[in-house]
Amino acid sequence: MSGFFGSGNQGPVAALRVEVRPLMRMVYTWMTVGLLITAIVALVIAGNPAIARSVQRGPVMFGAIIAELALVIGLSFFLTRLSPFVASLMFLLYAVLNGVTLSIIFAIYNIGTIQLAFFSAAGTFAAMTVLGYTTELDLSQYRSYLFMGLIGLLVAGLVNVFLRSSGLDLLISMAGVLIFTVLTAYDTQKIKRLASDPTIQEDGNLLMKISIMGALALYLDFVNLFLYLLRLFGRRR
């Protein structure tokens, strides 16, 4: 994430040893709420064939994807100008829209594959977020490599839309799992360092907005990790 969440600057803040739990607790609370909303919306839509058919039509799905992108851009670049209430509403709306778009996976993959991908993603995410919180290694030094990896994933994905290569799709899926696994640790460490700043702890509005931004970063890490694992395991119906 860019903007005031994505500076990656350690400075003296990284050396402070103050209470870090409040921000971390808020981040994981928001993330959990977002994932629950997404899962509930996706399951409700998938369980109603009429709604599912309506959602899977081009205009509805395309509109939801465009709205999601707009919300992520808005939160990433204009967070400092938003009130905590508006930022929280935008995050919750994003979770709802992502549930709409993710409902299509139930029409593509069998439930066993979805469950396997979900629990694999949950276990990997948990391990990497603990690693990111506890490691003394400065993960910010890998920021440029992660950014290039994300760009590479996007380009390769667009190319494979035309090539339709199963081999390239496998490589993309493996690379996606690797990149978002590392990003989980990277974003966790970044949030921990922000949580060590006493000025953030003292500003309730700033604390709320950073917690939402942090939750969005980890939410995206988890969802993308899940989707790439799903593609990797993917037994299509």
C-alpha positions as CSV (number, residue, x, y, z in Angstrom):
1,M,0.0,0.0,0.0
2,S,1.2,3.5,-0.8
3,G,0.3,6.7,0.8
4,F,0.9,7.3,4.5
5,F,0.6,3.5,5.2
6,G,3.3,2.5,2.7
7,S,6.3,4.6,3.6
8,G,8.3,1.6,4.9
9,N,10.4,4.1,6.9
10,Q,11.7,2.7,10.2
11,G,13.5,5.6,11.8
12,P,13.6,5.9,15.6
13,V,10.0,4.5,15.8
14,A,11.3,1.0,15.1
15,A,13.5,1.2,18.2
16,L,10.8,2.2,20.6
17,R,9.4,-0.4,22.9
18,V,6.0,0.9,23.8
19,E,2.6,-0.8,23.9
20,V,1.8,-2.0,20.4
21,R,-1.2,-4.1,21.1
22,P,-4.1,-1.6,20.7
23,L,-3.4,-0.9,17.0
24,M,-2.7,-4.6,16.3
25,R,-5.9,-5.6,18.0
26,M,-7.9,-3.1,16.0
27,V,-6.3,-4.2,12.7
28,Y,-7.1,-7.8,13.2
29,T,-10.6,-7.0,14.5
30,W,-11.3,-5.0,11.3
31,M,-9.8,-7.7,9.1
32,T,-11.8,-10.4,10.7
33,V,-15.0,-8.4,10.4
34,G,-14.2,-7.8,6.7
35,L,-13.5,-11.4,6.0
36,L,-16.7,-12.5,7.8
37,I,-18.8,-10.1,5.7
38,T,-17.2,-11.2,2.5
39,A,-17.7,-14.9,3.3
40,I,-21.4,-14.4,4.3
41,V,-22.2,-12.3,1.2
42,A,-20.5,-14.9,-1.1
43,L,-22.3,-17.8,0.6
44,V,-25.7,-16.1,0.4
45,I,-25.3,-15.3,-3.3
46,A,-24.0,-18.8,-4.1
47,G,-26.9,-20.4,-2.2
48,N,-29.5,-18.5,-4.3
49,P,-29.3,-19.6,-8.0
50,A,-31.4,-16.7,-9.2
51,I,-29.2,-14.1,-7.5
52,A,-26.0,-16.0,-8.5
53,R,-27.0,-15.9,-12.2
54,S,-27.7,-12.2,-12.0
55,V,-24.4,-11.5,-10.3
56,Q,-22.4,-13.6,-12.8
57,R,-23.7,-11.6,-15.7
58,G,-21.1,-9.3,-17.2
59,P,-22.4,-5.8,-16.2
60,V,-23.0,-6.7,-12.5
61,M,-19.6,-8.4,-12.0
62,F,-17.8,-5.7,-14.0
63,G,-19.4,-2.9,-12.0
64,A,-18.5,-4.6,-8.7
65,I,-14.9,-4.9,-9.7
66,I,-14.7,-1.3,-10.8
67,A,-16.3,-0.2,-7.5
68,E,-13.8,-2.3,-5.6
69,L,-10.8,-0.7,-7.3
70,A,-12.2,2.8,-6.7
71,L,-12.6,2.0,-3.0
72,V,-9.1,0.7,-2.6
73,I,-7.7,3.7,-4.5
74,G,-9.7,6.0,-2.3
75,L,-8.6,4.4,0.9
76,S,-5.0,4.2,-0.1
77,F,-4.5,7.7,-1.4
78,F,-7.1,9.8,0.4
79,L,-7.1,8.3,3.8
80,T,-5.8,11.3,5.6
81,R,-8.7,13.4,4.2
82,L,-11.4,10.9,5.3
83,S,-13.1,10.8,8.6
84,P,-12.8,7.5,10.5
85,F,-16.5,6.9,9.9
86,V,-16.3,7.3,6.1
87,A,-13.1,5.2,6.0
88,S,-14.8,2.4,8.0
89,L,-17.9,2.5,5.7
90,M,-15.6,2.3,2.6
91,F,-13.8,-0.7,4.1
92,L,-17.1,-2.5,4.9
93,L,-18.5,-1.7,1.5
94,Y,-15.4,-3.1,-0.1
95,A,-15.8,-6.3,1.9
96,V,-19.4,-6.6,0.7
97,L,-18.5,-6.1,-3.0
98,N,-15.6,-8.6,-2.7
99,G,-18.2,-11.1,-1.4
100,V,-20.2,-10.4,-4.6
101,T,-17.3,-11.0,-6.9
102,L,-15.9,-14.0,-4.9
103,S,-19.3,-15.7,-5.0
104,I,-18.4,-16.9,-8.5
105,I,-15.8,-19.4,-7.1
106,F,-18.6,-21.6,-6.0
107,A,-19.7,-22.1,-9.6
108,I,-16.1,-22.9,-10.7
109,Y,-14.6,-25.0,-7.9
110,N,-16.0,-27.8,-5.8
111,I,-16.5,-27.1,-2.1
112,G,-13.7,-29.5,-1.1
113,T,-11.1,-27.5,-3.1
114,I,-12.4,-24.2,-1.7
115,Q,-12.2,-25.5,1.9
116,L,-8.6,-26.9,1.3
117,A,-7.5,-23.5,-0.2
118,F,-9.1,-21.6,2.7
119,F,-7.6,-23.6,5.5
120,S,-4.2,-23.6,3.7
121,A,-4.4,-19.9,3.3
122,A,-5.4,-19.4,7.0
123,G,-2.5,-21.6,8.2
124,T,0.0,-19.9,6.0
125,F,-1.3,-16.4,6.9
126,A,-1.2,-17.1,10.6
127,A,2.4,-18.4,10.4
128,M,3.6,-15.5,8.4
129,T,1.9,-12.8,10.5
130,V,3.6,-14.3,13.6
131,L,6.9,-14.3,11.7
132,G,6.4,-10.7,10.6
133,Y,5.6,-9.6,14.2
134,T,8.5,-11.4,15.8
135,T,11.4,-11.4,13.3
136,E,14.3,-9.0,13.7
137,L,15.0,-9.1,10.0
138,D,14.2,-5.8,8.3
139,L,11.6,-6.9,5.6
140,S,11.4,-3.4,4.2
141,Q,14.6,-4.1,2.2
142,Y,12.5,-6.5,0.0
143,R,9.9,-3.9,-0.8
144,S,11.1,-3.1,-4.3
145,Y,11.3,-6.9,-5.1
146,L,7.7,-7.4,-3.9
147,F,6.5,-4.5,-5.9
148,M,8.2,-5.8,-9.0
149,G,6.7,-9.2,-8.3
150,L,3.2,-7.8,-8.1
151,I,3.7,-6.0,-11.4
152,G,5.0,-9.2,-12.9
153,L,2.0,-11.1,-11.7
154,L,-0.3,-8.5,-13.3
155,V,1.5,-8.6,-16.6
156,A,1.7,-12.4,-16.8
157,G,-2.0,-12.7,-15.9
158,L,-2.9,-10.3,-18.7
159,V,-0.7,-12.1,-21.2
160,N,-2.2,-15.5,-20.2
161,V,-5.7,-14.2,-20.9
162,F,-4.7,-14.5,-24.6
163,L,-2.3,-17.4,-24.4
164,R,-4.5,-19.6,-22.2
165,S,-1.4,-21.6,-21.2
166,S,-1.9,-24.1,-18.4
167,G,1.9,-24.1,-17.7
168,L,2.0,-20.3,-17.4
169,D,-1.1,-20.4,-15.2
170,L,0.6,-22.8,-12.9
171,L,3.7,-20.6,-12.6
172,I,1.5,-17.5,-12.0
173,S,-0.3,-19.4,-9.2
174,M,2.9,-20.5,-7.5
175,A,4.4,-17.0,-7.8
176,G,1.3,-15.5,-6.4
177,V,1.3,-17.8,-3.4
178,L,5.0,-16.9,-2.7
179,I,4.6,-13.2,-3.1
180,F,1.5,-12.9,-0.9
181,T,3.0,-15.1,1.7
182,V,6.0,-12.8,2.0
183,L,3.7,-9.7,1.8
184,T,1.8,-11.0,4.8
185,A,4.9,-10.9,6.9
186,Y,6.0,-7.6,5.4
187,D,2.7,-5.8,6.1
188,T,2.5,-7.2,9.6
189,Q,6.0,-5.9,10.4
190,K,5.0,-2.5,9.0
191,I,1.9,-2.3,11.1
192,K,3.9,-3.3,14.2
193,R,6.3,-0.4,13.6
194,L,3.4,2.0,13.1
195,A,1.9,0.7,16.4
196,S,5.1,1.6,18.2
197,D,4.6,5.3,17.5
198,P,3.3,7.0,20.6
199,T,1.8,9.9,18.6
200,I,-0.5,7.4,16.8
201,Q,-1.6,5.9,20.1
202,E,-2.6,9.4,21.4
203,D,-4.6,10.4,18.3
204,G,-7.9,8.4,18.3
205,N,-8.9,9.4,14.7
206,L,-5.4,8.6,13.3
207,L,-5.4,5.3,15.2
208,M,-8.7,4.3,13.7
209,K,-7.8,5.3,10.2
210,I,-4.4,3.5,10.3
211,S,-6.1,0.4,11.8
212,I,-8.5,0.3,8.8
213,M,-5.6,0.8,6.3
214,G,-3.7,-2.0,8.0
215,A,-6.7,-4.3,8.0
216,L,-7.2,-3.6,4.3
217,A,-3.6,-4.5,3.6
218,L,-3.8,-7.8,5.5
219,Y,-7.3,-8.5,4.1
220,L,-5.9,-8.2,0.6
221,D,-2.9,-10.4,1.4
222,F,-5.2,-13.1,2.8
223,V,-7.8,-13.0,0.0
224,N,-5.1,-13.1,-2.7
225,L,-3.2,-15.9,-1.0
226,F,-6.5,-17.8,-0.8
227,L,-7.3,-17.2,-4.5
228,Y,-3.8,-18.2,-5.8
229,L,-3.9,-21.4,-3.6
230,L,-7.4,-22.1,-5.0
231,R,-6.0,-21.8,-8.6
232,L,-3.1,-24.1,-7.6
233,F,-5.3,-26.7,-6.1
234,G,-8.1,-26.0,-8.6
235,R,-10.2,-29.0,-9.6
236,R,-12.8,-27.2,-11.8
237,R,-16.3,-28.5,-11.9
